[in-house]
Amino acid sequence: MIRAFLASALSVYLGAFWHLYNYAILGRYVTGIPFWKVYTRLEHVIEYIEAEATFAQFPRFRLPFSSPAGTGLFLALEGIFLVALSLLDISRLKRRGLMLIVLNLINLFCLLGTFARTSWVVFCIGCLIVLLSLKRVGLVTFSKITFGVLVYIATSLILVASIPVARDLSYMVGLRLSPYVTEASDVGHLESRLLALKYWTESPIIGIGVGGFWTRPLGGIHTHSTYFTILVERGVVGLLLFLVFLMQILRAILKEVRSIGEHSRERGTPYSVAFLAGIVGLMIGGLLYEINCEMVWMFLALALSWINAAREAEPARNKSEVLIT
């Protein structure tokens, strides 16, 4: 499982570090200041923010996806999986414990480099589900959870200090370092959703039609929210059907996770809980982003991974059933 995870994550990590290299090139080319010295003086920070206005977009980690948001979501799911594995009994992780620590650091650094706010929502929600679920089945203790949370907070602060300050970082942590830092993106997202609600009132029951929001006078904009898009285009009926569909998926997965936990607690539960947490995180995160093709592939990958985890626990379950019989 770890080897398969490393293979799938390699392209994302390579893409992230390629953009890290671009950060250094951008710093030398625009300001003559290497990115690792950007925090030495406040004027360097302001100079970076001023220089950002001369480019179409400040380089954010995005490869191999088409947008930083897609890369951020993928990294958030990887982070949830790593947290679930890292919280297991240390005695079972003697050989791979160091590798998991290194992967956690790399993944967290890359996630910070995407400056994707929604990805942090997905990551935090998923980690919370993992912590509560593993504690409930007795795989982790409260002290281990507390220690893990403190380590993640401290690591996040250290890694934030190692990344050049960009406008998007101010969105994520709420910093206002200079007059050049604005929150236009947040305001724009909110305005697009308010506009969607305005159009929704024209046909609240069945919506204005698929793609109708894109064809309005403003053109080419979207709500940055899966649920808002479904509401305005398909109405209350479409949104309710979509929610029922999601609830049925969660119901089926929860049933299987409980079954795995009963028959093979140590073998199947950590993996299945991690995948369940990722799916729930994506569903809740849908309030802040709009599902596209990349995210559909993430859903499919999560589903296949979860099926494999269930199959791994199947022999133990059958053995338990035979013993009971």
PyMOL commands that set and color helices and strands:
alter all, ss='L'
color gray80, all
select helices_A, chain A and resi 2-30+35-37+42-52+68-86+90-93+97-114+117-136+142-160+167-173+184-200+226-263+265-285+293-324
alter helices_A, ss='H'
color red, helices_A
deselect
rebuild
show_as cartoon
